[in-house]
Amino acid sequence: MNLRGRNKVSPEFSMSSMTDIVFLLLIFFMLTSPVITPEALDLILPKAKGKTTNQQNVSVSITKELQVYINDERISSSALESTLKSKLAGIENPTIILRAEEGVPIEKAVNVMDIANRNRYKIVLAVKPE
């Protein structure tokens, strides 16, 4: 007499639904992460190819109206160097991200680059990817 049941329950766990959920979460966070930025300035950056993976210490932004911001704090052009020195004091390999809006005269960007060169700061020009 055969007493075994015909319906056997499989003890295996299917991971396909779990991986679907993980991939959906990954896509969600990848799409929403560019929306959350620490800078409050809305600048239209020039377009270029390439990207950087450098860590930024300070962001210097120049608007079309020639207003200068360090991170999100507005400063005068004459106080730029002293403010950068105080913010980057004691940081190893300090890096400045220069965010110059389209239409800003090149002299303003070169002024920031000259300050970085004099103080041996690394400077990266931020651009919008094409």
PAKOL-676863 format. One line per 8 residues: their letters; for each residue z, x, y of N, C-alpha, C, CB. Coordinates in steps of 0.1 Angstrom, whole numbers, always signed. Glycine has a CB too. Example, Ala and Ser with C-alpha at 12.3 -4.5 7.8 and 13.67 -1.06 7.14 Angstrom:
2
as = +78/+132/-57/+78/+123/-45/+78/+132/-33/+90/+113/-45 ~ +71/+128/-22/+71/+137/-11/+79/+129/+0/+57/+141/-6
END
This chain:
130
mnlrgrnk = +0/+8/-11/+0/+0/+0/+0/+9/+12/+12/-10/+0 ~ -9/+7/+21/-11/+15/+34/-4/+8/+45/-26/+17/+37 ~ +8/+14/+50/+16/+7/+60/+13/+13/+74/+30/+9/+57 ~ +4/+22/+76/+0/+27/+89/-7/+17/+97/-8/+40/+87 ~ -4/+17/+110/-11/+8/+119/-25/+13/+123/-3/+6/+132 ~ -33/+3/+126/-47/+7/+130/-48/+11/+144/-56/-5/+128 ~ -40/+7/+153/-41/+11/+167/-31/+23/+169/-37/-1/+176 ~ -37/+34/+172/-29/+46/+175/-29/+48/+190/-35/+58/+168
vspefsms = -18/+51/+195/-16/+54/+209/-18/+69/+211/-2/+49/+215 ~ -26/+73/+220/-29/+87/+223/-18/+93/+232/-43/+90/+228 ~ -11/+104/+229/-1/+109/+238/-7/+118/+249/+9/+117/+230 ~ -20/+119/+250/-26/+127/+261/-25/+120/+274/-40/+131/+257 ~ -25/+129/+285/-24/+124/+298/-37/+127/+305/-12/+130/+306 ~ -44/+118/+311/-56/+120/+318/-53/+125/+332/-65/+107/+318 ~ -59/+137/+336/-56/+143/+349/-67/+139/+359/-56/+158/+348 ~ -77/+131/+355/-88/+128/+364/-84/+120/+376/-99/+120/+356
smtdivfl = -75/+110/+374/-70/+102/+385/-62/+111/+395/-62/+90/+381 ~ -54/+120/+389/-46/+129/+398/-55/+138/+406/-36/+137/+389 ~ -65/+144/+400/-74/+152/+408/-82/+145/+418/-84/+160/+398 ~ -85/+132/+416/-92/+124/+426/-83/+122/+438/-95/+110/+420 ~ -70/+120/+436/-61/+118/+447/-59/+131/+454/-47/+113/+442 ~ -58/+142/+448/-56/+155/+454/-69/+158/+463/-54/+166/+444 ~ -81/+156/+458/-93/+159/+465/-94/+149/+477/-105/+157/+456 ~ -90/+137/+476/-90/+128/+487/-81/+132/+498/-87/+114/+483
lliffmlt = -69/+137/+494/-59/+142/+504/-64/+155/+511/-46/+145/+497 ~ -71/+164/+503/-76/+176/+509/-87/+173/+519/-82/+185/+497 ~ -96/+163/+516/-106/+160/+525/-100/+153/+538/-116/+150/+519 ~ -90/+145/+536/-84/+139/+547/-78/+149/+557/-73/+129/+543 ~ -71/+159/+552/-64/+169/+560/-75/+178/+566/-54/+177/+552 ~ -85/+181/+559/-96/+189/+565/-103/+183/+576/-106/+193/+554 ~ -104/+169/+576/-111/+162/+586/-102/+160/+598/-116/+149/+581 ~ -89/+158/+596/-80/+155/+607/-74/+168/+614/-69/+146/+602
spvitpea = -75/+179/+607/-69/+191/+613/-75/+196/+626/-69/+202/+603 ~ -88/+195/+628/-94/+199/+641/-89/+190/+652/-109/+199/+641 ~ -85/+177/+649/-81/+168/+660/-68/+172/+666/-80/+154/+654 ~ -59/+178/+657/-46/+182/+662/-47/+197/+667/-36/+181/+650 ~ -47/+199/+680/-48/+212/+685/-37/+214/+695/-62/+215/+692 ~ -31/+226/+696/-20/+228/+705/-24/+229/+720/-13/+241/+702 ~ -37/+232/+723/-42/+233/+736/-44/+219/+742/-54/+241/+738 ~ -40/+216/+754/-42/+203/+760/-54/+203/+769/-30/+199/+768
ldlilpka = -61/+214/+770/-73/+215/+779/-85/+211/+771/-74/+229/+785 ~ -93/+203/+777/-106/+199/+771/-117/+207/+778/-108/+184/+772 ~ -121/+218/+772/-131/+227/+777/-144/+226/+769/-127/+241/+777 ~ -155/+226/+775/-168/+227/+768/-172/+241/+767/-179/+218/+776 ~ -171/+247/+755/-173/+261/+753/-188/+264/+750/-164/+266/+741 ~ -192/+276/+754/-206/+279/+750/-208/+280/+735/-210/+293/+757 ~ -220/+278/+731/-223/+278/+716/-227/+291/+712/-234/+267/+713 ~ -223/+295/+700/-228/+308/+693/-225/+307/+678/-220/+320/+699
kgkttnqq = -232/+316/+671/-229/+316/+657/-218/+326/+654/-242/+321/+649 ~ -211/+324/+642/-201/+333/+638/-187/+326/+641/-201/+346/+646 ~ -177/+332/+635/-163/+327/+637/-154/+339/+635/-160/+316/+627 ~ -141/+336/+639/-131/+347/+638/-119/+341/+630/-127/+352/+652 ~ -112/+350/+624/-100/+346/+617/-88/+353/+623/-101/+349/+602 ~ -89/+358/+635/-78/+365/+641/-66/+355/+645/-82/+373/+653 ~ -54/+360/+644/-43/+352/+649/-42/+354/+664/-30/+357/+642 ~ -40/+343/+671/-39/+344/+686/-25/+345/+690/-46/+332/+692
nvsvsitk = -22/+353/+700/-9/+354/+706/-9/+345/+719/-5/+368/+709 ~ -20/+346/+727/-20/+339/+739/-35/+335/+741/-16/+349/+751 ~ -36/+323/+747/-49/+317/+750/-51/+317/+765/-51/+303/+743 ~ -61/+323/+770/-65/+323/+784/-77/+314/+786/-67/+337/+790 ~ -75/+303/+794/-86/+293/+796/-90/+294/+810/-82/+279/+791 ~ -104/+293/+813/-109/+293/+826/-118/+280/+827/-117/+306/+830 ~ -115/+271/+836/-122/+259/+837/-134/+261/+847/-113/+247/+842 ~ -143/+250/+848/-154/+251/+857/-149/+252/+872/-163/+239/+856
elqvyind = -138/+246/+874/-132/+247/+888/-125/+260/+891/-123/+235/+890 ~ -127/+270/+882/-121/+283/+883/-106/+283/+882/-126/+290/+895 ~ -100/+273/+876/-85/+273/+874/-82/+281/+861/-80/+258/+873 ~ -72/+289/+862/-68/+297/+851/-56/+292/+844/-66/+312/+855 ~ -56/+291/+831/-45/+286/+823/-41/+296/+812/-48/+272/+816 ~ -28/+299/+810/-24/+307/+799/-17/+296/+790/-14/+318/+803 ~ -22/+295/+778/-19/+284/+768/-22/+271/+776/-4/+285/+763 ~ -12/+264/+779/-14/+251/+787/-8/+251/+800/-10/+239/+779
erisssal = -4/+263/+805/+3/+265/+818/-6/+271/+828/+15/+274/+816 ~ -8/+263/+839/-17/+268/+850/-10/+279/+858/-21/+256/+859 ~ -18/+289/+861/-13/+301/+869/-24/+305/+879/-9/+313/+860 ~ -20/+313/+889/-29/+318/+898/-36/+330/+892/-23/+321/+912 ~ -48/+333/+897/-56/+344/+892/-49/+357/+895/-70/+344/+899 ~ -42/+358/+906/-35/+371/+910/-23/+373/+901/-30/+370/+924 ~ -17/+363/+895/-5/+365/+886/-9/+366/+871/+4/+353/+888 ~ -22/+367/+869/-27/+367/+855/-22/+379/+847/-42/+366/+854
estlkskl = -23/+391/+853/-20/+403/+845/-5/+403/+843/-24/+415/+853 ~ +3/+400/+853/+18/+401/+851/+23/+391/+841/+25/+399/+864 ~ +17/+379/+841/+21/+369/+831/+17/+372/+817/+14/+355/+835 ~ +5/+378/+816/+1/+383/+802/+10/+394/+797/-14/+388/+803 ~ +14/+403/+806/+23/+414/+802/+36/+408/+797/+25/+424/+813 ~ +41/+398/+804/+54/+393/+800/+53/+385/+787/+60/+384/+811 ~ +42/+378/+785/+41/+369/+773/+38/+378/+761/+30/+359/+775 ~ +31/+389/+763/+27/+398/+751/+37/+410/+749/+13/+402/+753
agienpti = +47/+410/+757/+57/+422/+755/+63/+421/+742/+67/+422/+767 ~ +63/+432/+735/+70/+434/+722/+62/+428/+710/+83/+427/+723 ~ +50/+424/+712/+42/+419/+701/+33/+430/+696/+34/+406/+706 ~ +33/+432/+683/+25/+442/+677/+10/+437/+676/+30/+446/+663 ~ +1/+445/+680/-14/+441/+680/-16/+428/+688/-19/+440/+666 ~ -13/+427/+700/-14/+415/+708/-29/+411/+709/-8/+416/+722 ~ -32/+398/+708/-45/+393/+709/-46/+382/+719/-50/+388/+695 ~ -57/+382/+727/-59/+372/+737/-72/+364/+733/-61/+378/+751
ilraeegv = -71/+351/+733/-83/+343/+730/-88/+338/+744/-80/+331/+721 ~ -100/+343/+748/-105/+339/+761/-114/+327/+759/-114/+351/+767 ~ -110/+316/+766/-118/+303/+765/-124/+300/+778/-109/+291/+760 ~ -136/+305/+781/-143/+303/+794/-152/+291/+792/-150/+315/+799 ~ -151/+281/+800/-160/+269/+800/-174/+273/+804/-154/+258/+808 ~ -184/+265/+799/-197/+267/+803/-199/+266/+818/-207/+257/+796 ~ -206/+275/+824/-208/+275/+838/-198/+284/+846/-207/+261/+843 ~ -189/+290/+840/-179/+299/+847/-186/+312/+850/-166/+301/+838
piekavnv = -185/+317/+862/-192/+330/+866/-186/+341/+856/-189/+333/+880 ~ -195/+350/+853/-192/+360/+843/-181/+369/+849/-204/+368/+840 ~ -180/+370/+862/-170/+379/+868/-156/+375/+865/-172/+379/+884 ~ -154/+362/+863/-140/+357/+860/-137/+361/+845/-139/+342/+861 ~ -146/+360/+836/-144/+364/+822/-142/+379/+821/-155/+359/+813 ~ -150/+387/+829/-149/+401/+829/-136/+406/+835/-161/+408/+837 ~ -131/+398/+844/-118/+402/+850/-107/+401/+839/-114/+392/+861 ~ -107/+391/+831/-97/+389/+820/-99/+400/+810/-98/+375/+813
mdianrnr = -112/+404/+806/-115/+414/+797/-110/+428/+802/-130/+415/+794 ~ -111/+430/+815/-107/+442/+821/-91/+444/+820/-111/+443/+836 ~ -84/+433/+823/-70/+433/+821/-66/+436/+807/-64/+419/+826 ~ -73/+430/+797/-70/+433/+783/-73/+447/+780/-78/+423/+774 ~ -84/+453/+785/-87/+467/+782/-77/+476/+788/-101/+470/+788 ~ -73/+474/+800/-63/+483/+807/-50/+483/+799/-60/+478/+821 ~ -46/+471/+793/-33/+470/+787/-34/+472/+771/-26/+457/+790 ~ -46/+475/+767/-49/+477/+752/-46/+465/+744/-41/+489/+747
ykivlavk = -50/+453/+749/-49/+441/+742/-62/+438/+735/-45/+429/+751 ~ -62/+432/+724/-74/+428/+717/-78/+415/+723/-73/+427/+702 ~ -91/+413/+726/-96/+401/+732/-107/+395/+724/-100/+403/+747 ~ -107/+382/+722/-117/+375/+715/-122/+363/+724/-112/+369/+701 ~ -136/+362/+725/-142/+352/+732/-144/+339/+723/-155/+356/+738 ~ -138/+328/+727/-139/+316/+720/-152/+309/+723/-127/+306/+722 ~ -159/+305/+712/-172/+297/+714/-172/+285/+705/-184/+307/+711 ~ -181/+276/+708/-182/+264/+700/-193/+268/+689/-187/+251/+708
pe = -190/+265/+676/-200/+269/+666/-213/+260/+668/-194/+267/+652 ~ -224/+266/+665/-237/+258/+665/-239/+249/+653/-249/+268/+666
END
